């Protein structure tokens, strides 16, 4: 993943933790929409690995719940 993409995602995550969702979306959306297929997969993995940062839940445990 390009360093600029990672910086944007990290900043969006920080804003999300501060409940500044609209600002987070303004930063993350252009980066996600312009990513090629390879980088898009990297972004997807990055987001899945950090679900708890955004929701406070553990992604793996969430899948196991009924």
Secondary structure, 3 states (H helix, E strand, C coil): CCHHHHHHHHHHHHHHHCCCHHHHHHHHHHHHHHCCHHHHHHHHHHHHHCHHHHHCCCHHHHHHCC
